[in-house]
Amino acid sequence: MNHIAATTQSAPTQAATEHFDVLIVGAGISGIGGAWHLTHQRPGTRFVVLEAQDSFGGTWWTHRYPGIRSDSDLYTFGYRFKPWTSAPIATAAEIRSYLGEVIDENGLTDHIRYHHKIVAARWSTPDATWTIEAIRSDTGDKIWFTAGFLWMCQGYYRHDEGYTPDWPGMAEFQGRIIHPQSWPEDLDYEAKRVVVIGSGATAATLIPAMAETAGHITMLQRSPTFFRTGRNAIQLADELRDLDVDETWIHEIVRRRIMRDSDIFTRRTFTEPDKTREELLSGVRQHLGPDFDISPHFTPSYRPWRQRIAYVPDGDLFRAIRSGKASVVTDEIERFDEAGIVLKSGARLDADIIVTATGFHLSVLGDIAFFIDDAPLAFGDTVTYRGMMFTGVPNMVWVFGYLRAAWTLRADLVSDFVCRLLGHMQQKQARLVVPQLRPEDEGMALLPWIDPESFNPGYLMRGLHMLPKRGDKPEWQHNQDHWVEKDALPAIDLDDPAFRYG
């Protein structure tokens, strides 16, 4: 694992260290949700939320590129406890406004500390305590906290830089090369030739947003991606509002409807891959028109849902292509030169601006240096308990959401689990809980965190070796099926031998 180097520190003094029952890492959608659940399910818990950035929102604060929006509907990406009342696909500003309301309405402001980048976390078994070393990014000061329980809500990618491959000749290019994760505020792309490398959700968002003012924008992809299209509206929600149904009811009804429909579609991608493939391609054809040949650019070779399917609201990406303001090239990059990109086919793309929408770096638990009783911890050597906890790692839970459904669906379930676990520890008067393999798990096959044949985006494949292992039993796997987990996680037996208390 790529640990941040840990410097030798003298033990912080009692006066220099604040202690909390629970320390939440990250003030994005998972961390804010976790804070809400603690205040409502475990009132009186002393907790703090440490956030490395200068405001809340996580992804929705980090990313500033044009048109940034959700690629999950907000009825499921939003919390179960706070109704979403606007269009299902939302802008970053709308999502941050929603999160801000959760903070304000529930008195969470005083619990959140911004500019706190955690560099090390040390567990002491004799003290049953985590000691957290952080750096104040606004002052450079080091600061320490202790906590009985660590709740990792920092997400799964590095916020400071995105992933850009090292192509030959990049230094020769005379224009600007930009990764969407580090979008410059001063970028002027009016009447400019823009090439966007990539065809995922970021590219599908950027291209229609930039096409209105750019001279021309080209999506350069190595291979096609599946897209889903539809109106940025939900008819059922609109009809219920016309009937003056309470927004809380609308949120729950629509949320359940979307979860059911999404589950049916996901299962069909396994049982009826050819039919679901044709349905997705048909949606693209409807927007591009009968004269557009979708075979080279929009017909992937893989089964639907082996990679995330980007949602294109109102077909805006395809409208930009059909209008001629945007175009698609499917080819591989040979090299950059001073004027643009030379392709392996021999063709070239001249550009003033090149945007590398090529993904991000996987971050395993925030790239924090972890120690268990002074021994460095490599998470790749552990086995995950249901994608939340890790063998040999006490008093810690990680929120890793769904890859084929809204992240927050799982964040809410994990929050319920944490609150129930904390209550169980209190009842048992236990100071620590650590997952452990049971006698019946001896000799269990240990496998990668996720099956690459099932889901294989680039960021996971590049970092799979850093992630914990999974077993061949439900307890030791990160199940991606919300329809199963919504019943399985609340039913976890906290006295199962998989948990050791002390």
Secondary structure by P-SEA (a helix, b strand, c coil): ccccccccccccccccbbbbcbbbccccaaaaaaaaaaaaccccccbbbbbccccccccccccccccccccccccccccccccccccccccaaaaaaaaaaaaaaccccccccccccccbbbbbccccbbbbbbbcccccbbbbbbbcbbbbccccccccbbbbccccccccccbbbbbcccccccccccccbbbbccccaaaaaaaaaacccccbbbbbbcbbbbbbbbccccaaaaaaaaacccaaaaaaaaaaaaaaaaaaaaaaaaacaaaaaaaaaaaaaaaacccccccccccccccccccbbbbbccaaaaaaaaaccccccccccccccccbbbccccbbbbbcbbbcccbbbbbccccccccccccccccccccccccccccccccbbbbbcccccccaaaaaaaaaaaaaaaaaaaaacccbbbbbbcccccccccccccccccccccccccccccbbbbcccccccccccccccccccccccccccccccc
